[in-house]
Amino acid sequence: MKWFVLYTKSRFEKKVADRLRNIGYEVYCPLVERKSKWSDRTKIVTDPLFKSYVFVCHSSNPRTEVMNVPGVVQYLYWLGKPAIVKQHEIDTIEEWLNMGEVEDCRITSMSPGDRIKVKNGLLKGEDGVIKEINGDTVKLILSSLGCTVVIKTLSLV
């Protein structure tokens, strides 16, 4: 069984999680409590930790009945394949939330202008700025070497 990440319509995270549970899937939608203030009252509300994302565990092909659930937009992809989250990462999120100090979290991707560090290969340890992203390659400006290089995204932090 593998954990996949589903991208949902805005504010549909809890609904999608409930619908998937109702048809027999193991689902994880981490929630956090926060204070919300209106003009006449303050209330504690429960919101998803990751806006528009839900984790679903299954062993079948990602193109299953999951895509037919109202509110599901698509699977989150990494390098052309549905992204897989390891069980220990799900456990870490749960443990992190149980500490009670998490208020908000965002998932972002690389974009031009971001600063990164090369993780491995000949340029390991070099810092750079992303100039351009094209598929699974990134054009990176390495100021310490005074050049621009193209790197596969698997070799970045």
C-alpha positions as CSV (number, residue, x, y, z in Angstrom):
1,M,0.0,0.0,0.0
2,K,1.3,3.5,-0.9
3,W,0.2,6.9,0.1
4,F,-0.6,9.3,-2.8
5,V,-1.3,13.0,-2.6
6,L,-4.6,14.3,-4.1
7,Y,-5.1,17.9,-5.1
8,T,-8.7,19.0,-4.2
9,K,-10.9,21.9,-5.0
10,S,-10.5,24.8,-2.6
11,R,-12.0,24.1,0.8
12,F,-13.0,20.5,-0.2
13,E,-10.3,18.7,1.8
14,K,-12.6,17.4,4.6
15,K,-15.4,16.6,2.2
16,V,-13.1,14.6,-0.1
17,A,-11.5,12.8,2.9
18,D,-15.0,11.8,4.2
19,R,-16.2,10.7,0.7
20,L,-13.1,8.5,0.3
21,R,-13.5,7.0,3.7
22,N,-17.1,6.2,2.9
23,I,-16.0,4.1,-0.1
24,G,-13.4,2.2,1.8
25,Y,-10.1,4.1,1.4
26,E,-7.6,4.9,4.1
27,V,-7.3,8.7,4.1
28,Y,-5.2,11.2,6.0
29,C,-6.2,14.8,6.1
30,P,-4.2,16.5,8.9
31,L,-6.2,19.2,10.7
32,V,-5.2,22.1,12.9
33,E,-7.3,24.2,15.2
34,R,-7.1,28.0,15.0
35,K,-9.0,31.0,16.3
36,S,-11.1,32.8,13.8
37,K,-12.4,36.2,14.6
38,W,-15.6,37.8,13.2
39,S,-17.0,41.2,14.0
40,D,-19.4,39.7,16.6
41,R,-17.5,36.6,18.0
42,T,-14.3,34.6,18.1
43,K,-14.5,30.9,17.4
44,I,-12.1,28.0,17.2
45,V,-12.2,26.3,13.8
46,T,-10.6,23.2,12.5
47,D,-8.8,23.6,9.1
48,P,-6.7,21.3,7.0
49,L,-2.9,21.7,7.6
50,F,-2.2,21.5,3.8
51,K,-4.7,23.6,1.9
52,S,-6.2,21.7,-1.1
53,Y,-4.3,18.4,-0.4
54,V,-5.4,15.1,1.0
55,F,-3.4,11.8,1.4
56,V,-5.0,8.6,0.2
57,C,-3.5,5.1,0.7
58,H,-4.1,2.3,-1.9
59,S,-2.2,-0.2,-3.9
60,S,-4.0,0.0,-7.2
61,N,-3.4,2.1,-10.3
62,P,-3.8,5.8,-9.4
63,R,-6.5,6.1,-12.2
64,T,-9.1,4.5,-10.0
65,E,-12.5,5.4,-8.6
66,V,-10.6,8.0,-6.5
67,M,-10.7,10.4,-9.5
68,N,-14.5,10.1,-9.6
69,V,-15.0,11.4,-6.1
70,P,-16.5,14.9,-6.2
71,G,-14.0,17.5,-5.2
72,V,-10.9,15.6,-6.4
73,V,-9.0,17.5,-9.1
74,Q,-6.0,15.3,-9.7
75,Y,-3.1,13.4,-8.2
76,L,0.0,15.5,-7.3
77,Y,2.8,14.5,-9.7
78,W,6.5,14.5,-9.2
79,L,8.7,14.0,-12.3
80,G,5.7,12.8,-14.4
81,K,4.5,10.2,-11.9
82,P,2.0,10.4,-9.1
83,A,3.9,11.6,-6.0
84,I,4.2,8.9,-3.3
85,V,4.6,9.7,0.4
86,K,6.3,7.2,2.7
87,Q,4.6,5.9,5.8
88,H,7.3,7.3,8.1
89,E,6.6,10.8,6.6
90,I,2.9,10.5,7.4
91,D,3.9,9.3,10.9
92,T,6.2,12.3,11.2
93,I,3.3,14.7,10.3
94,E,1.0,13.1,12.9
95,E,3.7,13.3,15.5
96,W,4.4,16.9,14.6
97,L,0.7,17.8,15.0
98,N,0.5,15.9,18.3
99,M,3.0,18.4,19.7
100,G,0.3,21.0,19.3
101,E,2.6,23.8,18.0
102,V,1.7,23.8,14.3
103,E,-0.6,26.5,13.0
104,D,-0.1,26.5,9.2
105,C,1.9,24.8,6.5
106,R,2.2,25.3,2.8
107,I,3.4,23.1,-0.1
108,T,5.3,25.0,-2.7
109,S,7.3,24.1,-5.7
110,M,10.4,25.4,-7.3
111,S,10.1,28.6,-9.4
112,P,12.5,31.0,-11.1
113,G,14.3,33.2,-8.6
114,D,14.3,30.6,-5.8
115,R,17.7,29.9,-4.1
116,I,18.7,26.3,-3.9
117,K,21.6,24.1,-2.9
118,V,22.8,21.2,-5.1
119,K,22.4,17.9,-3.2
120,N,24.8,15.6,-5.1
121,G,26.9,15.2,-8.2
122,L,29.9,17.2,-9.3
123,L,28.4,20.5,-8.0
124,K,27.4,19.1,-4.6
125,G,27.1,21.8,-2.0
126,E,27.0,24.7,-4.5
127,D,24.4,27.4,-4.0
128,G,22.5,28.8,-6.9
129,V,19.5,30.7,-8.1
130,I,16.9,29.1,-10.4
131,K,16.8,30.9,-13.8
132,E,14.4,28.6,-15.7
133,I,12.5,25.3,-15.2
134,N,11.8,23.0,-18.1
135,G,10.3,19.6,-17.4
136,D,12.6,17.7,-15.1
137,T,15.6,20.0,-15.6
138,V,16.5,23.3,-14.0
139,K,18.7,26.1,-15.4
140,L,20.7,27.3,-12.4
141,I,22.9,30.3,-12.0
142,L,26.0,29.5,-9.8
143,S,27.4,32.8,-8.8
144,S,30.4,31.2,-7.0
145,L,31.5,29.6,-10.4
146,G,30.3,32.5,-12.5
147,C,28.3,30.3,-14.9
148,T,24.9,28.8,-15.7
149,V,24.3,25.0,-15.6
150,V,21.4,22.7,-16.4
151,I,20.7,20.1,-13.6
152,K,18.2,17.3,-13.3
153,T,15.7,18.1,-10.5
154,L,16.5,15.0,-8.5
155,S,19.9,16.5,-7.6
156,L,18.5,19.5,-5.9
157,V,17.5,20.2,-2.3
